[in-house]
Amino acid sequence: MFGRKIIAELAEIDENLIRSQFTPAQEASAIFRRKAICEELHPETKRGENWKSDQVAKLAKLVTRVTILAMCGRFTQNLSCPA
């Protein structure tokens, strides 16, 4: 079980991201630290550690392709692929 200190740090980062006016560099640093804490708490979510990461990437590519085809009018109303 992780200590309260790391969970408190994560909560503080989240609160600061919501309430504070960071410079872009400060915001990037906070997000980087937040990601490191989350990966420490949940190592299975690291990129490449979980097959789901690859599945999400494939799904994102598919959604992008469907969106582009829909914008070009190449999808019919029922979302079936054009012949």
N, C-alpha and C positions, 0 to 999 in steps of 0.2 A: 504494500500500500504506500502511496506517495504521501509525503508530509504535507502538512497544512501550508507550509511556507511556499511551495511551488504552486499550489492551487490558489493561494492568496495573490501570488505574483501574476498569475494568469488573469484573475479577476481584476486586478489593478490595471493591467494592460488593456483589457477590454473596456473598462470604465474610461480610461484615458483616451482611447481611440474614439469613443463616443462623445466625450465632453470637451476634450482639449483641442486647441488650435495648433496643430503640429506643423512644422515645416515639412516639405516632402521628404527630406532626409530623416527627420525624426520619426515620421510616420512609417517609412520603410524599415527603419531599425526596430520599431515596436512590432511591426507585423512579422519581421524575421524572427525576433525573439519569441513571439507568440507561437509561430509555427514550430520552432524548436521545442518549446514546452509541450505542445500538443503531440508531437512525434515521440517525445519522451514518455508521455502518459499513455499513448496508443501507438506503439511501434509498428503495428500491422498496417497503419495508414501511410507509411513512408512510400514514396514513389518507387515502384519496382519490387516492393516487398509483398504486394498483394495482387493477385490476378485481376481483382476488380478494377484496379487502376487502369489496366489495359482495356478492360471492357468499357469503362467510362470514356476513355479516349476514342475508342471506336464509335461509341454512341454519339459523341460530340461531332465527329466527322460526318456521320450519317445525318444528324440533325442539320448540320451546316449545308450538306448537299441538298436535302429536302427543301430547306429554306430558299436556297438559290434557285432550284427548279421551280418552286412555287412563285418566286418573284418574277421569273421569266415566263410564267404562264405555261410551263411544261408539265404541270400536274393537273389532273382532272379534279373535279370537286370532291370525289370520294377518296382522294389521295392515293389512287393507284398509279403505277408507273406508266408513262406513255408507251405506246407500241412502237 
